[in-house]
Amino acid sequence: MKKTLLLSLGLLAVASVASAAPQVFDFKDPKGVNNAVFKLDAPLEAITGSANGISGSISFDPENPGATTGKIVIAAASLIVPNPIMKDHLQGEQWMNVAKHKEITFEAKSLSNVKTSGYTTSASVTGTLTIKGVAKETTIPVRFTYLKDKLGQRVPNMKGDLLVLRANFQIKRTDFDINPKAPQDKASDTIDLALSIAGAAPTK
């Protein structure tokens, strides 16, 4: 009887650990709708564009959101603006130099100010932001929404969970060597960035 009880407790403990394991969410969106939006709002000109070449993965445990880690990657060549001449300048050597620096990355290292309400967790995520080969420690306010069993509603014929990540923050253009000599009355030094992306954890 004692052995049976111990075995049962052991199985329960294993099941508990298994159920609490973090899930890995893949942010390479098969629908192609994940995107990042950027805006430079200078006195003489406002420049707005986007990027949809997003990938990466995040390890997220709904029972312990504060332990979240991962990396988001944006393909630099997917950065676009409506004006084709401005697009050529944006992707050129002085600005983003996408031929040499092919990726923009943010690798999360730690979370603070973690607050969870229902399926949504807000936190300050500290990690390494790398743009145009310049890496800087950056803290970004992020909101995670965990959507259990909702993958099929986004991608037909697939089962699994979704993790939606939203973030709005600012960086300095000159901090990342993005055409630092450009006049700030035409190209704002402050870049507003907005992410609204979803990652998938398919059921195996």
C-alpha positions in Angstrom: 0.0 0.0 0.0 2.8 2.4 0.9 4.7 1.6 -2.3 1.5 2.2 -4.3 0.9 5.6 -2.6 4.5 6.7 -3.2 4.2 5.6 -6.9 1.0 7.6 -7.3 2.5 10.7 -5.7 5.5 10.3 -8.0 3.4 10.1 -11.1 1.4 13.1 -10.0 4.6 15.1 -9.5 5.8 14.1 -13.0 2.5 15.0 -14.5 2.5 18.3 -12.7 6.0 19.2 -13.9 5.1 18.1 -17.5 1.9 20.3 -17.5 3.9 23.3 -16.1 6.6 23.1 -18.8 7.0 26.2 -20.9 5.8 26.1 -24.5 7.9 27.3 -27.5 6.0 29.7 -29.8 7.2 30.1 -33.4 6.8 33.7 -34.7 7.3 32.8 -38.4 3.7 33.5 -39.4 2.4 31.3 -42.2 -0.3 34.0 -42.9 2.3 36.7 -43.3 0.4 39.3 -41.3 2.8 39.7 -38.4 4.4 43.1 -38.8 6.4 45.9 -37.2 5.6 49.5 -37.8 8.1 52.4 -37.5 7.6 56.2 -37.7 10.0 59.2 -37.7 8.0 62.3 -37.1 10.3 65.3 -37.9 9.1 68.9 -38.1 9.4 69.0 -41.9 8.7 65.3 -42.8 6.9 62.3 -41.3 8.2 58.9 -42.5 6.1 55.8 -41.8 6.9 52.3 -42.8 6.7 48.6 -41.9 8.4 45.3 -42.0 6.8 41.9 -42.3 9.8 39.5 -42.4 9.4 38.4 -38.8 10.6 35.2 -37.3 12.0 33.9 -34.0 10.7 32.0 -31.0 9.7 32.6 -27.4 9.6 30.2 -24.6 6.5 31.1 -22.5 5.0 29.3 -19.5 1.4 30.6 -18.7 2.0 29.4 -15.1 5.2 31.4 -14.8 5.3 34.3 -17.3 8.2 36.0 -15.6 10.5 33.2 -16.8 9.9 34.1 -20.5 12.9 34.1 -22.8 13.3 34.2 -26.6 14.4 36.1 -29.6 12.5 38.0 -32.3 14.1 38.6 -35.7 13.1 41.0 -38.4 14.6 40.6 -41.9 16.0 44.1 -42.7 15.2 43.7 -46.4 11.5 43.6 -45.5 11.6 47.2 -44.3 9.5 49.3 -46.7 8.1 52.8 -47.1 5.4 53.9 -49.7 7.8 56.1 -51.7 10.1 53.9 -53.8 13.0 56.4 -53.8 12.8 56.7 -50.0 12.7 52.9 -49.9 16.0 52.7 -51.8 17.5 55.2 -49.4 16.1 53.4 -46.4 17.7 50.1 -47.4 20.9 51.7 -48.6 24.3 52.0 -47.0 23.8 55.2 -45.1 20.5 54.1 -43.5 19.9 50.4 -42.8 22.5 48.9 -45.2 20.4 45.7 -45.6 23.0 44.1 -47.9 25.4 43.9 -45.0 23.2 43.9 -41.9 20.5 41.4 -42.8 18.7 41.1 -39.5 17.3 43.3 -36.7 17.1 41.2 -33.5 15.9 41.5 -29.9 16.9 38.8 -27.5 15.0 38.8 -24.2 17.1 38.1 -21.1 14.9 39.0 -18.1 11.4 40.3 -17.2 10.5 42.8 -14.4 7.2 44.4 -13.2 5.3 41.3 -14.3 1.6 41.6 -13.9 -0.9 39.0 -15.0 -4.7 39.4 -15.3 -6.6 36.5 -16.9 -4.8 35.5 -20.1 -2.8 38.8 -20.4 0.6 39.5 -18.9 2.3 42.9 -19.0 6.0 43.3 -18.2 9.2 45.2 -18.8 11.4 43.0 -20.9 15.2 43.7 -20.8 17.4 42.3 -23.5 19.8 43.0 -26.4 18.5 45.0 -29.3 20.8 44.8 -32.4 20.3 47.1 -35.3 22.8 47.6 -38.1 25.4 45.7 -36.2 25.1 47.8 -33.1 24.0 45.9 -30.0 22.5 47.8 -27.0 20.8 46.6 -23.8 17.2 47.8 -24.0 14.1 47.6 -21.8 10.8 47.4 -23.7 7.3 47.4 -22.3 5.5 44.3 -23.6 2.1 42.8 -23.4 1.6 39.0 -23.9 -1.8 37.4 -24.5 -1.9 33.6 -24.1 -4.7 32.1 -26.2 -5.1 28.4 -25.4 -6.5 26.2 -28.2 -6.9 29.2 -30.6 -4.3 28.3 -33.3 -7.0 26.7 -35.5 -9.0 30.0 -35.5 -6.0 31.7 -37.0 -4.5 28.9 -39.2 -7.2 26.4 -40.4 -6.5 22.7 -39.9 -4.0 23.3 -37.1 -4.4 22.7 -33.4 -2.5 24.4 -30.7 -2.0 27.6 -28.7 -1.2 31.2 -29.7 0.9 33.8 -28.0 0.2 37.4 -29.1 2.9 39.9 -28.4 2.3 43.7 -28.5 4.9 46.4 -27.8 5.3 50.1 -28.3 8.6 51.8 -27.7 11.1 54.4 -28.9 14.7 54.2 -30.0 17.2 56.8 -31.1 18.3 56.7 -34.8 21.8 58.0 -33.9 22.3 55.3 -31.2 22.3 52.7 -33.9 24.3 54.5 -36.6 21.3 55.0 -38.8 22.4 57.9 -41.0 23.5 59.9 -38.0 24.3 62.9 -40.2 20.8 63.3 -41.5 19.2 66.7 -40.5 16.8 66.1 -37.7 14.3 68.6 -39.0 13.7 66.2 -41.9 14.6 62.8 -40.3 13.6 62.6 -36.6 16.2 61.1 -34.3 13.4 59.4 -32.4 11.9 56.4 -34.0 8.6 55.1 -32.8 8.2 51.3 -33.1 5.1 49.2 -32.7 5.0 45.4 -32.8 1.8 43.3 -33.0 2.7 39.7 -33.7 1.5 36.2 -33.0 3.4 33.0 -32.3 2.2 29.5 -32.7 2.7 26.4 -30.5 1.1 23.5 -32.5 -0.1 20.5 -30.7 2.2 17.5 -31.5 
